[in-house]
Amino acid sequence: MRNYDKIAFFYEYLMSHVNYSYWVSYIGKILKYYNFSPDGLNVLECACGTSSFLELWKKKYKGDYIGIDLSYQMLQQGIKRCSSLVQADMKTLPFKAHFNLILSLFDSVNYLMTYEELLSFLNCTNSVLEKNGLLIFDVTTVYNSLTHFRQNCYFDHYGDTAFEHKVYFDSDNNIQCNDFKYVYKGKSVVEKHRQKVYEYDELIGLINQTDFRLLGAYKNFTLKDVDNNTERIHFVLKK
């Protein structure tokens, strides 16, 4: 069973606080900052989930779009938003086509738990990007985990489903833990998520081992430099 398979049916409810429209605008702002028009691109979104971002992106900008995710159940939820969805691993992309822009957002890259997995992702995306194409991805930070997700437990309902969401941070190993448990028609289901929270310098070192050129790394949803109070880093890489 893959991450999100069991909670896919109420994932959108869990993420109802996320302002995807703002995120679309922010990525567009980054592209324009580098004189890279958001229109007319061949876009790949890795770990697209239920396609909430991709739906809004394709409404705002013209172009061709493909979304991939490991979870078939998440893609089933997203097919109503975007028909160009493929079940695939972002470490071993199945495409021969070359993209102008590859995105991986909402700390999906933090699910890559080792340096080897991260390098596979970077090298694989590089191989399907056109020359001068961009890879933009974000990661969550240790500061974010310690500030907001050190330890807590939430209880909620989605329709007939009662669920518990427990968060805690393993500071010894920089692992963010999210445990979901829900009860549906008397049956208890558990899904556990683990994300590796990398230090900024670790990621820079890995990027430097690839054929990418680092254009920028930005604090939260700004074009400001990363500092010790950064909760999310957006990296912009160019082939």
C-alpha positions, 0 to 999 in steps of 0.5 A: 500500500502506497502513501495516500492510498488509504486516505485518498478519498478524504485527502481534499478535505484534509488539504482544504486549507491550502490556497492552490491559486496562490501557489499557481500565482507564485510559480508564475511569478518565479517563471516571469522573474527568470523571463520564462513565460508560463504560457505555452509550456509542456509541463510535468507535475510530479506527485500531483496527488488529486490534481488540485494545483494542475487544474488551476494551472491549466486554467490560467496558462495555455500549454500541455500538461501531464501529472504523475503520482505513485498512488492510483487512488489519488489519481482516481480522485484527480481524474475529474480535474485533469485527464492527462494523469499517469501512475508513475514514480518520479525517480524513474520517469517513463517518458521519452518526451522532453518538458519545458517545466517540471514541478514537484510541490507541497514537500513531495520531495521530502518523501524521498528518504535518502540521498540516493533517492533524491539524486535519482529524482534530480537526474531523472527529471534532468533527463526529460527536460529540454535544454534550458528547461526548469525544475521547480520543487519545494521542501519543508524545513526543520524550522517548520517541523519544530515550530508547527509539527513537533507534536500534536494530534487532531480529531475530525470527521469527514462524512461518516468517517471519524479520523485522527491525525497525529503529527510528531517530529523525530529530531534525532533523525530529522524525520517528520511523522504523520500518522492517520487513523480513521474508523469507517463502518466500525473498521479501523484503518491506519496509514503512516507517513514519513518525510525526511527533512533535509538541511539546506546545505545538504540539498545544495550539495546534492544539486551540485552533484547533478547537471543542473544549475541552481538559479535560486532558492527562496524563502516561503512564497517570496523571492527572498533568500533562505534564512533560519526562519524559513518554513518552506524552500522553493528551489529553481534549477535550470538544465 
